[in-house]
Amino acid sequence: MRPAVAFCFLSVACCFPLLAQQVPNPAALAKVKTAALVVRATTSVSCGDGSEGTCVRNDADVATNVKTYVDGTELWQHFDRAEATKADAILEFTVKDGKTTYGRISFSVRDADTNNMLYSEYRDVVMLENDIIRIINHFLKAVEDAKTKLVSKKKP
C-alpha cells in the first residue's frame, strides 16, 4: 500500500509546477506607457450536424460590448492606446459564453516584447458590464500600487 501512496503523492507534487502561474512583475507593470487592447469572445452553440457536444463560434456582439465597456473606464487616461506592434503591453480580454449564466472572463496583461505576464484576473460572468469595469479598476489599482512601490524604492 505504501508504494501506491508514495506514487500518488509524487504524481500530485509533480503537477504543481504545471498549475503555477507566472508571477507578475510590478516593476515592469509600472513602466508600461502604451497598450493595445485585444478582445476575444466566443459562445457555445449546437453543432447542427447531429454530433454530441457543442461547437464554438465568435461572438462579435460581446466583443463589441467589451470594447465599449473598456472605453467607458479610465483605462485610456493611464495609457496611450497603440497598435499591438508598437505597444509596451498587450491587454487581452477573453470572454467565453458572455451572455450566459455560466460564462467566464479572463483578463491578462503581457509585456509586448517578452510575452511575460504582468497582470491577470479572471471571474465568472454575473453582469458583463459590471465585471469588465471591475476588472479594469482592479488592474488600474495594481498599476498605481506598482508605481508607488517603484517610486518608494528609488528614494534613498
Secondary structure by P-SEA (a helix, b strand, c coil): caaaaaaaaaaaaaaccccccccccaaaaaacccbbbbbbbbbbcccccccccbbbbbbaaaaaaaaaaaaaccccccccccccccccbbbbbbbccccccbbbbbbbbccccccccccccccccccaaaaaaaaaaaaaaaaaaaaaaaaaaacc
